[in-house]
Amino acid sequence: MRSLLRFLSLTTLGQLCALVNQLVLLPLELRIWGTAMAAQWFVVLSTANLIVISDLGLRSSGHADLLKATAGDPEATRAFRAIWALTRLMIGLGTLLFLVYFTLTDVAGAPLLLSLVITASLGCDTLTTTRGVWLDTLDQFNSVELAYLGTQAARILLSFVALLGFRAPPMMLAWILLITSFGWLIAQGLLSRSPLLAYGAGGFRTPRWRSLRDIPFVITDPASSWIRLSLPVVVFAGFMPAAFITTYVAVRAAFGAARLAAMQLARYASVQYARQGRGDSQQTVAVRAIFATTALGMVVASVAIVDNGRLLRTWLGAPHVQDSRAIVASLPPGRSPSAIRSPLASWSVSGTWWTLPNDNMSISASGCWRRCSYPSYRRPPRYT
């Protein structure tokens, strides 16, 4: 137990902040805004979240070049500067493209300014997150996580005060998102400095276009995350009522709590696995991790199905909740085991590793699927 407590880190605190953001702010938003306005907020957020793939997954490439560049290799330095320049260019163009999209398209009847502010904030978040991935490679993990933790804590505190004290509309929370996004960008730049990863670093004159050949491999991680978390909200917004959207988001948050617990179990198990050395003890650790996370996922799903929304109605308020059994049934009951896919990717029984031809790439692809019964098509609702 002591080793488990010692293993908890700034990452866990950052994840807990994200979890509190969902579990605490969600019922406040529903009670203050109402079901229609809250559903509109969730649809705009889920649509704009597609910006996370604007870097085309390049955050997962260039790590070998970065390490060689820090060792003084001039060719690797030029190569990584080109990748970093191309990544910033892709994120900038992606954000601009979404700004144009929201200007020309009416998404769930949301005000234009709300959509534009959310898009700009998520563009900043994507740039900061991408830079943080490479800073981890430079062993600046603590400073990266500290900036993230401070941003999430400030975002939650400001949003909580705005909702509870001023009954703030969605527009005010959008401005809070944008301000904290800029704060995160600045804080990470001050706490984690690296000439190779400076926001104003060069490399645009010699972009490394051949890095685009890696996109089919490296884009799977951000794309799968958006498909798993945001795509269902965007799809359901086309034909489902607002109460269904809010219920789905609430169920997703509840499963997120179980997923967070499973991820921490998986991280702890992976460390213990590495310490055991080779032999039967390794397989024992892996089997226990699989069993624990599978059991956790099954218990959470079973309780949610049997409960039939009673806990949700207490948590969110009865008017905002629709029958949750159909939503829970559409989610894979074994969702929690997906949290251990990364450790198990290297836990081969034969002791071998999956390798890639390009040593600059790291892949964390997750499969996701849904088995849903769709009702007859109706005109897309406007959550106004």
C-alpha positions, 0 to 999 in steps of 0.5 A: 500500500505504501508503494502505491501511495508513493507512486501517486504523482502530479499526474494523478492530481492533474487527472483528479482536477479534470475529474472534479471539473466533470463531476462538480461543474456538470451539475452546476451547469445543468441547474443554472443553464438548463438542459438545452443550454448545457447540451448546446455547450457540450456539443460545441465543446465536442465539435471544437475538440477535433482540433486535438488532431490538427497536429496530425499526431506529429507529437508522437514523432521526432523523439529520437531526433530531439534526444540526439539534438540535446546531445549536440548532433547538428543534423538531428537539431535541424531535423527536429526544428523542422518537425516542431515548425511543421507542428506549429504550422499544422496547429495554427492552420487547423485552428484557423480552419475551425474558426472559419467553419464555426463562422460559416456553420450554425452548430447547435444554434450556439452564438458565434462568439461562443464557438470562436472563443472555445475554438481559440482556447482549444487551439492554445491547449493543443499547442501546449499539450503537444509541446509538453509531450516533447518536454517529457522526453527531455525529462521535464515531466514535473514542470510540465505537470505542474503547469498543467495542474495549476491551469486546471485548478485555476480553471475549476476555481474560476468556473466554480466562483462564476457559476455559483456566485454570479450564475455565469452564462456559457460565454463567461466560462468560454472566456475563462477557458481562453484566459487559462489557456493563454496562462497555461501556454505562458506558464509552461514556457516559463517553467519548461524552457528549451531552445529547441522547443521555444514558441518562436523557434525557427525551422519554417524555411526547411520544413521536414515534409517527409515527416508527413509520411508518418501520419497514418501511424501517429495520428491514431492516438489523438484521433481515437481519443476524439472518437471515443470521447467527443464523436458520440456527442456530435452524432447524438446532437443530430437527432437526440433531445437535449436531455439525452446529450446531458445524460450521456455526458454525465454517464461518460463522466462517471465512467471517467472516474472508473477509468481514472482508477483503472489507469492508476492501477495500470501505472502501478502494475506496470512499475511493479512488472518492470521491477519483478524481472523476467519469469512467472512473477511478471505474468502474475502481475499482468494477470492481476492488473487485467482482472482488477481493471476488468472487474472494476469496469464490469462493476461500474457498468452493472451498477449503472444499468441496475440503478436506472438513473436514480443516482444520476437524478440525485446528482444532476436533478431529475429534469436533466436526466433521461433513461440511462440504461440505453446509454450505458448499454451502448458503452463497452462494459469492459471499458476500463481494461483499455486503460492498461493497453499501453502497459500491456503493449510491452508486456509480451509473454514471450518477452519481445517488444513491438517495434517500428521501422522509424525509431522516431515514432511511438504509437498508442492506438486504441480501438473503439466501437459502439453498438447503438440502435438509432431512432428514426432520423429527425431534423437536427435539434437547435438547443436554444 
